[in-house]
Amino acid sequence: MRVSKLSNGLTFIFYPIQYAKSVEIGLYVKAGSRYETKRNNGITHLLEHIHFRQLGEMSQEEIYQETECMGSSLQGTTYKEMMNYRMKVRPQYLKKSLLLFKKILTTFNWTDEQLESEKKIVLNEIYEKEDEEELQQISDKAIWKEHSLSQSILGEERVIKKISLEELVKYKKDIFCKENIVFVITGAVEEDDIESITKQFERIPINDNEKNYIDKNILEVQFQREPNIVVKEYSSWNILDVQLSFDVNLKLIRENELLFLNSIIGGGDGSRLQKEIREKMGLVYDIYSYVEIYNDAAVLSIFFSIEKKNLQAGLQKIMWIIKNLRENISQRDIDMNMTFFTDNLWFWLEDSNELNFQMGYDFIKKKELLTIKEKIKENKKIDYYRLREVSNVIFRNQNISLIVMGDAKGLTRQRLKEWLEI
């Protein structure tokens, strides 16, 4: 791995992979709904979209033709804390594909007509995902309350319609600054390629100003739950959708420890939730846990659908499993899950998409950049004593959020709270 800081302030991370047959290019920008205001919520997602309308002098049709002639496509995604563009090509198309990324950095010349056309695309996406977004907003609002992490990535119709071209261009100039963006190139990249790429990109002028992000203290939201219970009535549903979430303080717990614990709880086929709730008790068709990790905070959530008559038994059994974790994580649990966090990381060398993404996201979060070998070394330090400590930090009443959606008639918050006692 090589990290190169260019004279114009741009950062490149190169991770050559011997015998790779492709190159993965990723451009990562610190931006997203967490850093937006209520007045411009959704602007990052709109900005991501409009780059596909025009890049430099290339029209939308020409962009698609160019990428298809390379047997690939240019893709973009917006997250709550990051926007990224990525492309996977054969090595012979590396230089050609990088021209598109240079245009992403330097394009600001869209028209009002193009913006209005792209707004229609974004608004259609909002309309199509309305039900999905509503459920996500219920969850985000319950967990993050008034913090900006509760804001939608897509934004709202009324806000999107008001965003002007001048505002969008100024926003891009603000966030595309040297401390805020990174290129990650993984796969079949040679030493000659690295020298050529750095020479090309250091000639591009990059904004020197560091973006000043306004962000509330996450501690004002987390770890004060009591627990926090939200019930949303959908009388037409014949089953309950349940999300049980726990706040995680990343100042006390490392990300790899959290991910390891999640694997034991509900991240795999042999997890405790699967064995106890699904296989032994037969209360659900599926149950799993998932971790959302942000710059300074995380949430571990358990998801399942269940009949209302079985909710009490299900929740109480989950709480029993959690209590049990605090004292009874064993060496067997470590052995069962360690391969996922050690040997399986080498899979990233066969398809470097995940490696590329992890490098970019770690840079955006200002985390230490580690090679696969270094990540494995860190993971091997995890033992069951430490995971018991982690469990005791996470699984506390003041860390709990419970969201129940469906035919919830008769389910009072007090009853639900009684079933959640740890």
ABEGO torsion letter per residue (X at the ends): XBBBBBAAGBBBBBBBBBGBABBBBBBBBBBEAAABBAAABGAAAAAAAAAAABBEABBAAAAAAAAAAAGBBBBBBBBAABBBBBBBBBAAAAAAAAAAAAAAAABAABBAAAAAAAAAAAAAAAAAAAAAAAAAAAAAAAAAEABAAABBAAEBAAAAAABBAAAAAAAAAAABBAAABBBBBBEBBBAAAAAAAAAAAAABBBBABBBBBBBBBAAAABGAAOBBBBBBBBAABABBBBBBBBBBBAAABBAAAAAAAAAAAAABAABAAAAAAAAAAGABABBBBBBBBBAABBBBBBBBBBBAAAAAAAAAAAAAAAAAAAAABBAAAAAAAAAAABAAAAAAAABAAAAAAAAAAAAAAGBBBBBAAAAAAAAAABBAAAAAAAAAAABBAAABBBBBBEBABGBBAAAAAAAABX
